[in-house]
Amino acid sequence: MVQWYRKLYALIISFFSESKFVELEVKNAVLLHTEIGEDTIRNRHTQQFKEGLCIYRKDVYTSFIYVGLMVLLVISLGLFKGNLSLEYRFDIAKLSGFIGTFLASWATVIELGSGMKTRGGTSLVEVIRPMLFKCLFLPGVFLMLTGAVV
């Protein structure tokens, strides 16, 4: 079982350093499959690890675009109907609810779009996916509830 702080580290580097993430993935695979040597795993599976990371990143980015398009559609509809104006009025409750809804929706779309199963849930990409969901969804719910109460 990977500790939460290691999952968080893997989550962060998954977006910024492919080589470090692949190295972590190799170490994770070595720990899980002790009968296979590190060199064997590195030689046979490095390309699979890179492809898994690419699919994961694509899922995250495309789900951001999907939810972003929904936001633009809702804003356009609000402007068209006259319920939303372009004048600047800062309302912390509405802003909090809006951002919270965006984050929770984004996390949900990422999770619903995750059809990738590589090694029975043991790959590092599969391990950090729930961490990403929690990192987006829980603050999103908090902000939505804050917007409703404040």
LODRENKE-402129 format. One record per residue: residue number from 1; z, y, x of N, C-alpha, C in turn; residue in three letters. Coordinates in steps of 0.001 Angstrom, whole numbers, plus 500000, padded with zeros to 6 digits. Layout:
REM residues N
 num    nup nnorth  neast   caup canorth caeast    cup cnorth  ceast residu
 NUM      Z      Y      X      Z       Y      X      Z      Y      X    ALA
...
***
This chain:
REM residues 150
 num    nup nnorth  neast   caup canorth caeast    cup cnorth  ceast residu
   1 500000 498804 500842 500000  500000 500000 500000 501243 500875    MET
   2 499094 502138 500604 498962  503364 501375 499941 504403 500824    VAL
   3 500705 505035 501702 501654  506058 501283 500920 507270 500732    GLN
   4 501614 508036 499871 500979  509163 499196 500484 510224 500171    TRP
   5 501219 510475 501245 500791  511513 502181 499550 511072 502968    TYR
   6 499398 509768 503183 498178  509273 503837 496982 509372 502881    ARG
   7 497248 509114 501599 496189  509274 500601 495748 510729 500522    LYS
   8 496717 511640 500546 496392  513062 500488 495582 513487 501711    LEU
   9 495976 512997 502892 495221  513287 504113 493794 512753 503998    TYR
  10 493661 511521 503529 492329  510923 503367 491512 511703 502344    ALA
  11 492160 512145 501278 491475  512935 500259 490923 514230 500850    LEU
  12 491723 514904 501637 491295  516171 502231 490147 515953 503220    ILE
  13 490289 514976 504113 489219  514800 505106 487959 514193 504493    ILE
  14 488067 513602 503314 486868  513042 502686 485839 514125 502386    SER
  15 486287 515354 502244 485357  516454 501967 484919 517207 503213    PHE
  16 485665 517055 504314 485392  517892 505477 484931 517142 506731    PHE
  17 485243 515850 506835 484881  515134 508059 484510 513690 507744    SER
  18 483231 513441 507712 482760  512084 507439 483208 511113 508523    GLU
  19 483123 511524 509780 483461  510611 510877 484946 510227 510859    SER
  20 485832 511184 510605 487261  510866 510537 487553 509970 509334    LYS
  21 486872 510234 508224 487102  509414 507039 486638 507977 507274    PHE
  22 485483 507817 507891 484971  506473 508182 485914 505746 509145    VAL
  23 486456 506474 510115 487419  505871 511039 488675 505398 510287    GLU
  24 489159 506209 509353 490292  505789 508526 489939 504571 507683    LEU
  25 488725 504562 507172 488261  503431 506358 488228 502141 507184    GLU
  26 487787 502245 508428 487764  501075 509320 489189 500581 509559    VAL
  27 490112 501508 509846 491510  501118 510075 492110 500471 508836    LYS
  28 491791 501005 507672 492272  500439 506415 491740 499021 506229    ASN
  29 490461 498822 506513 489851  497497 506371 490451 496505 507364    ALA
  30 490757 496956 508573 491374  496076 509579 492753 495633 509102    VAL
  31 493518 496548 508515 494843  496184 508006 494761 495181 506858    LEU
  32 493725 495317 506038 493578  494427 504889 492988 493076 505265    LEU
  33 492149 493053 506267 491458  491825 506662 491779 491517 508119    HIS
  34 492970 491048 508346 493428  490805 509719 492673 489685 510418    THR
  35 492046 488820 509636 491304  487702 510249 489987 488160 510876    GLU
  36 489527 489326 510497 488279  489870 511044 488645 490942 512056    ILE
  37 487986 490969 513153 488287  491951 514197 487776 493341 513863    GLY
  38 488368 494330 514518 487992  495722 514269 486537 495983 514633    GLU
  39 486085 495413 515742 484694  495616 516158 483720 495044 515140    ASP
  40 484054 493891 514591 483204  493266 513585 483114 494151 512351    THR
  41 484258 494647 511896 484270  495526 510714 483488 496797 511002    ILE
  42 483725 497381 512178 483029  498622 512531 481517 498421 512573    ARG
  43 481066 497323 513161 479635  497070 513302 478966 496723 511968    ASN
  44 479650 495941 511149 479032  495462 509909 479155 496432 508729    ARG
  45 480233 497209 508686 480530  497932 507450 480516 499456 507560    HIS
  46 480279 500005 508713 480302  501460 508853 479303 502127 507920    THR
  47 478111 501580 507818 477109  502163 506931 477550 502082 505472    GLN
  48 478180 500985 505076 478694  500858 503702 479779 501896 503436    GLN
  49 480635 502144 504416 481686  503140 504254 481083 504534 504066    PHE
  50 480053 504837 504848 479382  506132 504719 478717 506276 503352    LYS
  51 478069 505211 502885 477421  505247 501575 478453 505411 500458    GLU
  52 479591 504725 500578 480650  504869 499581 481183 506288 499532    GLY
  53 481356 506904 500690 481809  508293 500746 480771 509225 500138    LEU
  54 479513 508965 500398 478432  509781 499838 478427 509700 498312    CYS
  55 478601 508509 497771 478640  508336 496312 479845 509064 495732    ILE
  56 480984 508943 496382 482209  509611 495939 482024 511128 495907    TYR
  57 481499 511691 497000 481267  513140 497049 480287 513572 495966    ARG
  58 479240 512787 495772 478248  513108 494749 478883 513130 493360    LYS
  59 479742 512145 493081 480439  512113 491794 481284 513365 491586    ASP
  60 482000 513778 492617 482866  514956 492516 482034 516207 492291    VAL
  61 480973 516385 493060 480158  517594 492946 479376 517646 491636    TYR
  62 478800 516532 491228 478028  516559 489973 478946 516764 488768    THR
  63 480137 516202 488802 481055  516429 487685 481489 517891 487641    SER
  64 481633 518529 488801 481936  519967 488844 480799 520756 488192    PHE
  65 479577 520375 488497 478420  521059 487912 478374 520850 486403    ILE
  66 478639 519627 485925 478643  519349 484486 479666 520224 483758    TYR
  67 480876 520255 484277 481923  521043 483621 481611 522534 483760    VAL
  68 481080 522944 484911 480679  524345 485089 479610 524764 484098    GLY
  69 478654 523875 483835 477622  524180 482835 478221 524314 481438    LEU
  70 479212 523485 481130 479899  523596 479837 480635 524933 479731    MET
  71 481240 525366 480827 481925  526661 480851 480921 527780 480597    VAL
  72 479774 527733 481275 478742  528755 481059 478231 528736 479628    LEU
  73 478075 527559 479068 477628  527441 477689 478647 528052 476726    LEU
  74 479914 527770 476931 480964  528314 476066 481055 529829 476217    VAL
  75 480985 530332 477434 481017  531782 477645 479808 532439 476991    ILE
  76 478641 531842 477142 477431  532383 476507 477571 532399 474992    SER
  77 478087 531330 474446 478293  531265 472998 479288 532330 472540    LEU
  78 480355 532507 473297 481346  533537 472969 480766 534934 473029    GLY
  79 479933 535204 474027 479276  536510 474129 478272 536706 473001    LEU
  80 477530 535671 472674 476525  535744 471614 477161 536021 470255    PHE
  81 478257 535339 469970 478929  535509 468681 479773 536777 468617    LYS
  82 480022 537400 469748 480832  538619 469769 482323 538367 469891    GLY
  83 482729 537118 470068 484146  536800 470232 484635 537077 471650    ASN
  84 483717 537295 472550 484036  537517 473953 483278 538761 474395    LEU
  85 483957 539645 475104 483278  540849 475583 483354 540903 477103    SER
  86 482530 541735 477688 482487  541845 479140 483477 542865 479685    LEU
  87 484205 543549 478808 485195  544503 479295 486359 543737 479926    GLU
  88 486949 544363 480913 487989  543689 481694 489342 543830 481006    TYR
  89 489854 542718 480517 491215  542656 479971 491870 541432 480580    ARG
  90 492907 541666 481320 493573  540563 482013 494657 539981 481115    PHE
  91 494452 538754 480691 495441  538049 479868 495804 536764 480606    ASP
  92 497002 536750 481177 497415  535628 482013 497460 534320 481233    ILE
  93 497835 534373 479975 497920  533146 479175 496540 532539 478958    ALA
  94 495571 533373 478604 494212  532855 478396 493606 532359 479699    LYS
  95 493821 533109 480769 493297  532699 482074 493921 531378 482521    LEU
  96 495207 531253 482342 495901  530015 482712 495370 528832 481903    SER
  97 495233 529019 480607 494699  527951 479761 493268 527594 480116    GLY
  98 492471 528608 480433 491068  528387 480790 490947 527597 482091    PHE
  99 491672 528020 483114 491624  527323 484405 492185 525908 484260    ILE
 100 493273 525771 483519 493861  524453 483304 492911 523512 482592    GLY
 101 492233 524020 481583 491257  523200 480860 490115 522785 481776    THR
 102 489663 523718 482615 488594  523398 483563 489021 522284 484511    PHE
 103 490215 522418 485104 490676  521415 486071 490868 520042 485426    LEU
 104 491500 520022 484255 491730  518739 483581 490410 518106 483149    ALA
 105 489482 518927 482687 488170  518404 482287 487410 517863 483487    SER
 106 487460 518592 484583 486775  518158 485800 487334 516824 486277    TRP
 107 488659 516707 486315 489288  515450 486736 488885 514302 485825    ALA
 108 488831 514565 484534 488475  513519 483572 487036 513065 483757    THR
 109 486135 514013 483943 484721  513654 484133 484536 512876 485432    VAL
 110 485258 513252 486480 485185  512491 487736 485622 511059 487494    ILE
 111 486743 510901 486818 487297  509561 486611 486429 508736 485671    GLU
 112 485900 509344 484640 485044  508605 483708 483715 508211 484342    LEU
 113 483269 508990 485305 482001  508699 485957 482118 507725 487107    GLY
 114 483322 507249 487367 483509  506402 488544 483226 504943 488225    SER
 115 481973 504578 488356 481608  503192 488149 481562 502418 489451    GLY
 116 481950 503062 490546 481825  502459 491861 483008 501547 492169    MET
 117 482737 500303 492326 483738  499342 492781 483126 498630 493981    LYS
 118 483748 498780 495127 483137  498212 496321 483801 496930 496769    THR
 119 485115 496950 496889 485810  495771 497401 487079 495506 496604    ARG
 120 486933 495427 495304 488081  495086 494477 489185 496130 494481    GLY
 121 488834 497389 494688 489833  498448 494669 490555 498665 495980    GLY
 122 490088 498053 497058 490797  498177 498333 490150 499176 499291    THR
 123 488948 499645 499000 488328  500624 499906 489079 501942 499793    SER
 124 489021 502720 500845 489750  503985 500875 489253 504949 499813    LEU
 125 487965 504923 499529 487419  505785 498471 488054 505441 497123    VAL
 126 488215 504151 496866 488831  503726 495611 490323 504035 495580    GLU
 127 490947 504075 496738 492372  504378 496807 492628 505874 496581    VAL
 128 491734 506742 497090 491985  508181 496951 491487 508747 495628    ILE
 129 490640 508034 494911 490129  508527 493632 491249 508868 492642    ARG
 130 492232 507979 492442 493336  508340 491540 494141 509537 492046    PRO
 131 494242 509684 493379 494955  510829 493943 494226 512128 493608    MET
 132 492908 512118 493698 492126  513293 493328 492320 513605 491847    LEU
 133 492303 512571 491018 492517  512768 489585 493854 513455 489336    PHE
 134 494901 512963 489972 496228  513560 489777 496296 514984 490318    LYS
 135 495646 515224 491466 495671  516567 492073 494944 517605 491221    CYS
 136 494000 517181 490409 493292  518111 489527 493881 518116 488117    LEU
 137 494169 516938 487586 494581  516820 486194 495979 517384 485932    PHE
 138 496941 517030 486771 498314  517472 486524 498486 518997 486607    LEU
 139 497947 519672 487634 498019  521140 487594 497240 521721 486409    PRO
 140 496148 521059 486038 495383  521521 484876 496197 521467 483600    GLY
 141 496902 520362 483388 497759  520243 482204 498884 521262 482260    VAL
 142 499466 521443 483442 500515  522442 483590 500013 523836 483217    PHE
 143 498836 524196 483701 498283  525510 483393 497920 525646 481917    LEU
 144 497404 524570 481315 497107  524628 479882 498381 524844 479078    MET
 145 499417 524114 479397 500682  524262 478675 501320 525627 478930    LEU
 146 501203 526107 480150 501709  527446 480467 500972 528495 479643    THR
 147 499661 528335 479543 498860  529266 478739 499224 529237 477264    GLY
 148 499644 528080 476780 500014  527960 475368 501390 528554 475102    ALA
 149 502278 528493 476070 503661  528935 475876 503846 530414 476211    VAL
 150 503164 530882 477255 503364  532271 477732 502726 533252 476797    VAL
***
